[in-house]
Amino acid sequence: MKVLVINAGSSSLKYQLYDMRDESVLASGRVERIGMDSSIVTHEPADKPEVRDVSEILDHVTAVKRVIDMLTHPDHGALESMKEIDAVGHRIVHGGEVFKGSVLVTQEVKNEIRRLFDLAPLHNPAHMMGITAVEANMPGVPQVVVFDTAFHQTMPKTSYLYPIPKVLYRRHKIRRYGFHGTSHAYVSDMAAKVLGKPLDTLKMVTCHIGNGASCAAIQDGKTLDTSMGMTPLEGLMMGTRSGDIDPAIVPFVMNKEELSLNEVNSMLNKHSGMLAISGISSDMREVTEAMNDGDENAKLAFDMYTYRLKKYIGAYAAAMNGIDVLIFTAGVGENSVALRETVCQGITFLGIELDLELNAQRSKEARVISTPSSRVKVMVVPTNEELLIARDTYSIVKEAQ
Ligand code: ADP
């Protein structure tokens, strides 16, 4: 079975084509600047050179058509015909409380995703455009939706309710949902496999540290708590997002700076975090480089970023009354030797002993980077959200056949 995985944004669409017999990637790519002039398609076939194409792509229907053209192209394609695509899997950011796992797309599922537009106004409408664009181009091909929030639906009320009037939860479903669920699920499962231990016997803290960042406390293979909240703004300090702040800052700033709600929202989401503190960049590579060159603001940003991460790991170890495995993943988590070293050297009281040499080694494999005597296993597990979406799509479509 061949599965096409799609991650549709408002002006972009990323794709990956999998052969599920061996889970190999046949081709991947992205369409950028949808709806603007000179849209760019970058197509990467597995065994041929990358192809770039600039043209006008005004909507998602045309974007999906261009993806199919690329995938079936006689020179750089990976398929002879579109008919070889057996199923399509979509990443959906918000599944609210309705979706506790991945599902086949039906009219009712589409209606539910539309009802959730309020909770993810930037993401879910774009995902919906992706679904309808596939319907238009590939009628009859089964589609599956995989939600960023679904894995965290096991959280108990103590974790997911906010201590605010309950009517707000009843009326508007204001609660913690958490995000990056596909990644937390993938890396926790992979870590248990590498350790050769049943997932449901382990207490894990998974740290997905990319541009967006979140931690999760995973006990018995289920999320007990996670740092992102009703939206992806809460929790850790991130590239451009503030993470946790005193909520009273919002009305105070609106008043003092005469800012609108939208302006404050944009300030906290796009102009805060590492970018604001370093004054240099939201990119960990650039901040680390500046710090190593002696830039004090970069050092402060790095120190705050790692300090806040350390606090969450400690909090989750307390929430689970222990920790067996600490996992780092995503762009920063997988690549920043300095971040892992700083965080782990500051929480040795938990029974964490990092092996500095193993930590400094580069590899694309899931691996243990703690010493043999470390009570807590520290691991780097490269995430693969697309593969998990392909796997869910494959098993759901196979079962429905
Ligand atoms: P996204 O949340 O957009 O998926 P990624 O998981 O790709 O983000 O992570 C992007 C982040 O990873 C950037 O801050 C980038 O600087 C960081 N990163 C990538 N490679 C390295 C590296 N070698 N060292 C430190 N940080 C890195």
Residues whose N, C-alpha, C, O or C-beta is under 5 A from the ligand:
A	BS01	ADP	I209 G210 N211 G212 S282 D283 M284 R285 A330 G331 V332 N335 S336
